[in-house]
Amino acid sequence: QVRPVESGGGLVQAGGSLRLSCAASRSISSINTMGWYRQAPRNEREKVASITSGGSTNYANSVKGRFTISRDNAKNTVYLQMNSLKPEDTAVYYCYAGVLWNPTYWGQGTQVTVSS
């Protein structure tokens, strides 16, 4: 089992930056994919970014060029660096472990609020 635990959310002004962290309960080096989804009020959960064990990354079009996902296998942690934040990025961000865009394990979520 993998228990992702997110941290780093908060309140930031538009144009600002935040870095989310996702710490796993065990080694992530053998996990096919880790990544992030987000869910805004009244919206469905949507893909944000993912990274495979080989380092391949994928991003939603809405965040390309602004968000960067990375992983540190030595720390069993995945990061999501979010720059040039917009009010529409406001959501609960969920870390997952799984295969490509198919989560097997979810974190509890961390709130990101971007004020205009």
Rosetta blueprint (number, residue, H / E / L):
1 Q L
2 V L
3 R L
4 P L
5 V E
6 E E
7 S E
8 G L
9 G L
10 G E
11 L E
12 V E
13 Q E
14 A L
15 G L
16 G L
17 S L
18 L E
19 R E
20 L E
21 S E
22 C E
23 A E
24 A L
25 S L
26 R L
27 S L
28 I L
29 S L
30 S L
31 I L
32 N L
33 T E
34 M E
35 G E
36 W E
37 Y E
38 R E
39 Q E
40 A L
41 P L
42 R L
43 N L
44 E L
45 R L
46 E E
47 K E
48 V E
49 A E
50 S E
51 I E
52 T E
53 S L
54 G L
55 G L
56 S L
57 T E
58 N E
59 Y E
60 A L
61 N L
62 S L
63 V L
64 K L
65 G L
66 R L
67 F E
68 T E
69 I E
70 S E
71 R E
72 D E
73 N H
74 A H
75 K H
76 N L
77 T E
78 V E
79 Y E
80 L E
81 Q E
82 M E
83 N L
84 S L
85 L L
86 K L
87 P H
88 E H
89 D H
90 T L
91 A E
92 V E
93 Y E
94 Y E
95 C E
96 Y E
97 A E
98 G E
99 V E
100 L L
101 W L
102 N E
103 P E
104 T E
105 Y E
106 W E
107 G L
108 Q L
109 G L
110 T E
111 Q E
112 V E
113 T E
114 V E
115 S E
116 S L
